[in-house]
């Protein structure tokens, strides 16, 4: 699971208000290279929840992102953004609901967001 | 199995329906009006009452059954048919003697025809984020992401499918655009209004609660966004009919058990649900004739040497599925 996806996932347990973002508990993180595409990245900047990305990257061991979104989109900034957003993969771990503590497992890079009967 | 009745108003079973919908007002266009539609809300609520009567534990059992079915059979399907797990779209009365690549083209045509039907091709720039509900191994997602340069997330109940879908995306250098998760279409893990295009290609059949399914599709669709549903339906019921004929129900039940299809409804049921959620520009069409050549082709591929060997290797669920395929043909034929 890459952070571009984590930035979209919410906890869908009934009644939960604080659904996003899910906290990441990383057990195994791998890095996979992806082609650098500045246009795509600039387009994504407008849609990304920045704090969720920064916190998610930290949980996966990457601390290079600035806390605040920079107004000038320098090359070096875009490279860091690219790396955090697309090249860090959570292979094994959990996504944790901040409100209930419920853990959604991530196995072989695939998050499992299925709810139990009593959560619906 | 012989039909004991052949009323002229009996259309066909099952019907393959396409619905294209936008939010929010109420213009309904029916491409092929059925004779005698049941348009009362009673029909729609009947459909949903019937399906929600199932105990929740059986819903979990169904979910597990679907997941296991696709865990077990996806590999085999992909080996023989490639990465699209839906019907091909053919010209009616076309010769069934197509090559394998002809059928694969037909599956891609199905995607294109669906997009075209929904008027999406003219609005390519507006499609930025797509959700593929019941994504299989991601054929539609990768195709649509490539076509529109859009971000696409797919959800499936099968962990095997999700992993395979991600691997295929990586192999096609689409990892930055498409990704796949295990999630329930009835409880999508996304915020409201997230997607410009909500895509459900032949997955609606697996949903035990059609009302909930449609509600979720609408919830995650962005205002002004588009929902495209391609699904198997039974024929619309005639005036005064409360349910399908017993022989029809019997045929459906046999198909359903094998493929984990919990309940069927008609196109009208879907249209009513969508109307009740205030969707605009609702269109539907019956593509039964355009997909009928598909199952004989699937059976033929299964009967080749490669097909038989693969079936035997892949386990009981695949074999049961293969044995049920002639029932699908029966279903389409009964229409005439």
Interface residues (C-beta under 8 A of the other chain):
Chain A: X1 X2 X4 X5 X8 X9 X10 X11 X12 X19 X20 X32 X34 X35 X37 X40 X86 X107 X108 X109 X110 X111 X112 X113 X114 X115 X117 X120
Chain B: X56 X57 X59 X60 X63 X151 X153 X155 X157 X159 X162 X163 X166 X170 X173 X175 X176 X179 X180 X181 X182 X183 X184 X187 X188 X189 X190 X191 X194
